[in-house]
Structure formats: C-alpha cells, structure tokens
Amino acid sequence: MVRFLVGAAVGYVLGAKAGRGRYEQIVRAYRRIADHPAVQGAAGIARAKIEDLRR
C-alpha cells in the first residue's frame, strides 16, 4: 500500500510539472484516435460481441 501511495505521489508531482499544455496535447491525441472511423468501427463490433455474450 505504501508503494502505491508513493508511486501515486510521484506521478502526481511529475504530471503537475508537465503542465496544462502537455495535458491538452494528450487529450487532443486521444480524441483524434477515438474519433477515427476505424476505431469507431472496432468499438461498435466489440460492443455487439459483448452484448451477444450478455444474452
């Protein structure tokens, strides 16, 4: 548990030093990937297969 807390604290400090600009850059990249038609298609197929398994 202590290792986890130390790791979380280090990650928080390093992330804070990276700043808002880096955060925005990561969010833009994520959205560009998530909105790509191939990714959308794969997500739809995955949702359909999961729904079939639930039945």
BALOBA-1460 file (C-alpha; in Angstrom, 3 decimals):
// residues 55
<rec num="1" residu="m" x="0.000" y="0.000" z="0.000"/>
<rec num="2" residu="v" x="2.849" y="2.367" z="0.835"/>
<rec num="3" residu="r" x="4.489" y="1.708" z="-2.545"/>
<rec num="4" residu="f" x="1.248" y="2.549" z="-4.298"/>
<rec num="5" residu="l" x="0.873" y="5.835" z="-2.407"/>
<rec num="6" residu="v" x="4.482" y="6.798" z="-3.102"/>
<rec num="7" residu="g" x="4.038" y="5.945" z="-6.781"/>
<rec num="8" residu="a" x="0.838" y="7.972" z="-6.963"/>
<rec num="9" residu="a" x="2.531" y="10.945" z="-5.295"/>
<rec num="10" residu="v" x="5.491" y="10.799" z="-7.683"/>
<rec num="11" residu="g" x="3.167" y="10.538" z="-10.667"/>
<rec num="12" residu="y" x="1.159" y="13.494" z="-9.455"/>
<rec num="13" residu="v" x="4.250" y="15.661" z="-8.995"/>
<rec num="14" residu="l" x="5.683" y="14.730" z="-12.390"/>
<rec num="15" residu="g" x="2.314" y="15.276" z="-14.048"/>
<rec num="16" residu="a" x="1.953" y="18.674" z="-12.409"/>
<rec num="17" residu="k" x="5.398" y="19.670" z="-13.679"/>
<rec num="18" residu="a" x="4.432" y="18.645" z="-17.214"/>
<rec num="19" residu="g" x="1.755" y="21.321" z="-17.077"/>
<rec num="20" residu="r" x="-1.534" y="22.087" z="-18.695"/>
<rec num="21" residu="g" x="-0.084" y="22.281" z="-22.195"/>
<rec num="22" residu="r" x="1.065" y="18.674" z="-22.127"/>
<rec num="23" residu="y" x="-2.303" y="17.601" z="-20.709"/>
<rec num="24" residu="e" x="-4.106" y="19.342" z="-23.563"/>
<rec num="25" residu="q" x="-1.757" y="17.713" z="-26.069"/>
<rec num="26" residu="i" x="-2.538" y="14.261" z="-24.666"/>
<rec num="27" residu="v" x="-6.299" y="14.950" z="-24.709"/>
<rec num="28" residu="r" x="-6.155" y="16.120" z="-28.351"/>
<rec num="29" residu="a" x="-4.260" y="12.975" z="-29.365"/>
<rec num="30" residu="y" x="-6.750" y="10.768" z="-27.505"/>
<rec num="31" residu="r" x="-9.728" y="12.456" z="-29.163"/>
<rec num="32" residu="r" x="-8.136" y="12.242" z="-32.600"/>
<rec num="33" residu="i" x="-7.614" y="8.497" z="-32.132"/>
<rec num="34" residu="a" x="-11.006" y="7.869" z="-30.520"/>
<rec num="35" residu="d" x="-12.832" y="9.730" z="-33.303"/>
<rec num="36" residu="h" x="-11.074" y="7.852" z="-36.116"/>
<rec num="37" residu="p" x="-13.586" y="5.854" z="-38.208"/>
<rec num="38" residu="a" x="-11.605" y="2.601" z="-37.904"/>
<rec num="39" residu="v" x="-11.571" y="2.885" z="-34.114"/>
<rec num="40" residu="q" x="-15.283" y="3.676" z="-34.069"/>
<rec num="41" residu="g" x="-15.977" y="0.618" z="-36.204"/>
<rec num="42" residu="a" x="-13.908" y="-1.645" z="-33.988"/>
<rec num="43" residu="a" x="-15.635" y="-0.269" z="-30.901"/>
<rec num="44" residu="g" x="-19.030" y="-0.995" z="-32.456"/>
<rec num="45" residu="i" x="-18.029" y="-4.574" z="-33.225"/>
<rec num="46" residu="a" x="-16.711" y="-5.029" z="-29.684"/>
<rec num="47" residu="r" x="-19.946" y="-3.632" z="-28.202"/>
<rec num="48" residu="a" x="-22.008" y="-6.003" z="-30.346"/>
<rec num="49" residu="k" x="-19.944" y="-9.027" z="-29.300"/>
<rec num="50" residu="i" x="-20.189" y="-8.063" z="-25.626"/>
<rec num="51" residu="e" x="-23.945" y="-7.649" z="-25.984"/>
<rec num="52" residu="d" x="-24.173" y="-11.107" z="-27.576"/>
<rec num="53" residu="l" x="-22.240" y="-12.609" z="-24.678"/>
<rec num="54" residu="r" x="-24.589" y="-10.993" z="-22.166"/>
<rec num="55" residu="r" x="-27.611" y="-12.749" z="-23.686"/>
